[in-house]
Amino acid sequence: MARVMTCAMVLAGSVTGVAGAESVRVLLVTGGHDFESEPFFALFEAVEGIEVEHVVQPEANAVLASEALRDFEVIVFYDMFQETTEEQKSGLLQAMWDGVGVLALHHHLCSWEAWTEWHAILGGHYYQVDTEVDGEVRPACTYRHDVEIPVTVADPDHPITRGVTDFTIVDEVYGGFYASPDAHVLLTTDHPESGRQLAWTTQFGEGRVAYLQLGHGREAYEHPSYRTLVSNAIHWAARTAE
């Protein structure tokens, strides 16, 4: 079982020597959006072979600009935060270019509204207001809670979907969000209030990037298929699952 440390001083170097020799070192970033903490952290405690360090925004942004970021193999973003500096952007992108993986979950699609390069790297974006993109106005996206969502596995051969078959989950739908046509799609849905793509992967330098739209609350955190997807995605991003 994984160990989740929620109050460690990352910038003080507390991560040194924390992970076991074969453990994937994960930086878990939250902040800017409420969530049910107990079942959320239990989700990560159930993942085998990882050590998790939890940092809340805006403190997490400082880690992105520090050498401490290199202590991790995967960053899991579950934040919805807007502010960031050029130094923080540069630190994150350089670490990813050199091989640090990223798993972005659910409402992170709403993060860093003004950072268009990040939207391209992530492969998608949720527009909170009407937004002009390349001369075209994209309308604000929509959402609805507690929706029964049918999920189709679009690529059953990918390491992230290994062990997962089509399933139904009660979760929050996002409608009208941007999903890059260049991203590799893993999950889809035909729910009329949702965007078609529910999970995909991209690449930035040597860094693997995965996005999973699902994951609003307890119903998702405790769903066996969701738990498998999160576990697989972390290990895929860390290159411990091929």
Secondary structure in CASP SS format (residue, H / E / C, confidence):
PFRMAT SS
TARGET T0000
AUTHOR 0000-0000-0000
METHOD secondary structure of the structure
MODEL  1
M C 1.00
A C 1.00
R E 1.00
V E 1.00
M E 1.00
T C 1.00
C C 1.00
A C 1.00
M C 1.00
V H 1.00
L H 1.00
A H 1.00
G C 1.00
S C 1.00
V C 1.00
T C 1.00
G C 1.00
V C 1.00
A C 1.00
G C 1.00
A C 1.00
E C 1.00
S C 1.00
V E 1.00
R E 1.00
V E 1.00
L E 1.00
L E 1.00
V E 1.00
T E 1.00
G E 1.00
G C 1.00
H C 1.00
D C 1.00
F C 1.00
E C 1.00
S H 1.00
E H 1.00
P H 1.00
F H 1.00
F H 1.00
A H 1.00
L H 1.00
F H 1.00
E H 1.00
A C 1.00
V C 1.00
E C 1.00
G C 1.00
I E 1.00
E E 1.00
V E 1.00
E E 1.00
H E 1.00
V E 1.00
V E 1.00
Q C 1.00
P C 1.00
E H 1.00
A H 1.00
N H 1.00
A H 1.00
V H 1.00
L H 1.00
A C 1.00
S C 1.00
E H 1.00
A H 1.00
L H 1.00
R H 1.00
D H 1.00
F C 1.00
E C 1.00
V E 1.00
I E 1.00
V E 1.00
F E 1.00
Y E 1.00
D E 1.00
M C 1.00
F C 1.00
Q C 1.00
E C 1.00
T C 1.00
T C 1.00
E H 1.00
E H 1.00
Q H 1.00
K H 1.00
S H 1.00
G H 1.00
L H 1.00
L H 1.00
Q H 1.00
A H 1.00
M H 1.00
W H 1.00
D C 1.00
G C 1.00
V C 1.00
G E 1.00
V E 1.00
L E 1.00
A E 1.00
L E 1.00
H H 1.00
H H 1.00
H H 1.00
L H 1.00
C H 1.00
S C 1.00
W C 1.00
E C 1.00
A C 1.00
W C 1.00
T H 1.00
E H 1.00
W H 1.00
H H 1.00
A H 1.00
I H 1.00
L H 1.00
G C 1.00
G E 1.00
H E 1.00
Y C 1.00
Y C 1.00
Q C 1.00
V C 1.00
D C 1.00
T E 1.00
E E 1.00
V E 1.00
D C 1.00
G C 1.00
E E 1.00
V E 1.00
R E 1.00
P C 1.00
A C 1.00
C C 1.00
T E 1.00
Y E 1.00
R E 1.00
H E 1.00
D E 1.00
V E 1.00
E E 1.00
I E 1.00
P E 1.00
V E 1.00
T E 1.00
V E 1.00
A C 1.00
D C 1.00
P C 1.00
D C 1.00
H C 1.00
P H 1.00
I H 1.00
T H 1.00
R C 1.00
G C 1.00
V C 1.00
T C 1.00
D C 1.00
F E 1.00
T E 1.00
I E 1.00
V E 1.00
D E 1.00
E E 1.00
V E 1.00
Y E 1.00
G E 1.00
G C 1.00
F C 1.00
Y E 1.00
A E 1.00
S C 1.00
P C 1.00
D C 1.00
A C 1.00
H E 1.00
V E 1.00
L E 1.00
L E 1.00
T E 1.00
T C 1.00
D C 1.00
H C 1.00
P C 1.00
E C 1.00
S C 1.00
G C 1.00
R C 1.00
Q E 1.00
L E 1.00
A E 1.00
W E 1.00
T E 1.00
T E 1.00
Q E 1.00
F E 1.00
G C 1.00
E C 1.00
G E 1.00
R E 1.00
V E 1.00
A E 1.00
Y E 1.00
L E 1.00
Q C 1.00
L C 1.00
G C 1.00
H C 1.00
G C 1.00
R H 1.00
E H 1.00
A H 1.00
Y H 1.00
E C 1.00
H C 1.00
P H 1.00
S H 1.00
Y H 1.00
R H 1.00
T H 1.00
L H 1.00
V H 1.00
S H 1.00
N H 1.00
A H 1.00
I H 1.00
H H 1.00
W H 1.00
A H 1.00
A C 1.00
R C 1.00
T C 1.00
A C 1.00
E C 1.00
END
